[in-house]
């Protein structure tokens, strides 16, 4: 119980710090959303309208920074993220509600698949690390792990979408009218194949190498030697003794990766024109969209903190040594 209480306190302090940074950083950027709107309307706004826009966007320059900060905290607590500049006059909450499902569907599922495949391959190549397949797999994993995913995305799109024409160049689904039911589902899956493959292939190498290194470290422990001495089957030693303990550090990394899923895969979404949170963040930065930027940063922060908090709690049940600091 004491351990959980410490985690809760740490969670709340970190959340407050993240909220404060989230408030300060956009205001350090040159310009403000009201000026962007003035530019859009080419100076046809009167001073009263400009003041109203500043209040709506949460950057009332006539108030002190402290007053803006308390107003910001109150709006964040109630889920009132304001109005988006990029999609004016649509509310930020509505804009996010349209983008989050696409990101969760693409990056979330791809991250889970990459983790499972990479972990299983890492277990296998570490157990058979002197085999030819292991010698072949490890250099490939190093190459995939070091390769920029956006560069790989550009190559994949050029080859399979532009040259061969096997897949669409971008978008989340076909714009054909009347598309519904199974036809719409197939269109969504078809458009997600290339961006999902990009994420899975580039991320899988890192999970494989992490699990391989963890397994090699565990295989040198005394209890593994004792298990062999007892004559236990190799498959049981591999999965129930070695892999079960080696996966614990990977589990923490996986929790962080799941937390960052909400941010989307920015460059991949840009390359494939995929309407996720990452592409939305890119548009918010270009348009100095304070409300949208702050809402996205808040979502990312909360998602990562919650994922890490859950990982800390689950880790205690998986490895009781964590409760006593490893004693």
Secondary structure, DSSP 8 states (H G I E B T S, - for coil): -HHHHHHHHHHHHHHHHHHHHHHHHHHTSSS-HHHHHHHHTTT---HHHHHHHHHHTT--TTS-HHHHHHHHHHHHHHT---B-STTTTSBHHHHHHHHHHHHIIIIIHHHHHHHHHHHHHHHHHHHTTTSHHHHHHHHHHHHHHHS-HHHHHHHHIIIIIIIS--S-SS-SS---TT--THHHHHHHHHHHHHHHHHHHHHHHHHHHHHHHHHHHHHHTSHHHHHHHHTT--HHHIIIIIIIHHHHHHHHHHHHHHHHHGGG--HHHHHHTT--SHHHHHHHHHHTT-HHHHHHHHHHHHHHHHHHHHHHHHHHHHH-GGGGGTT-
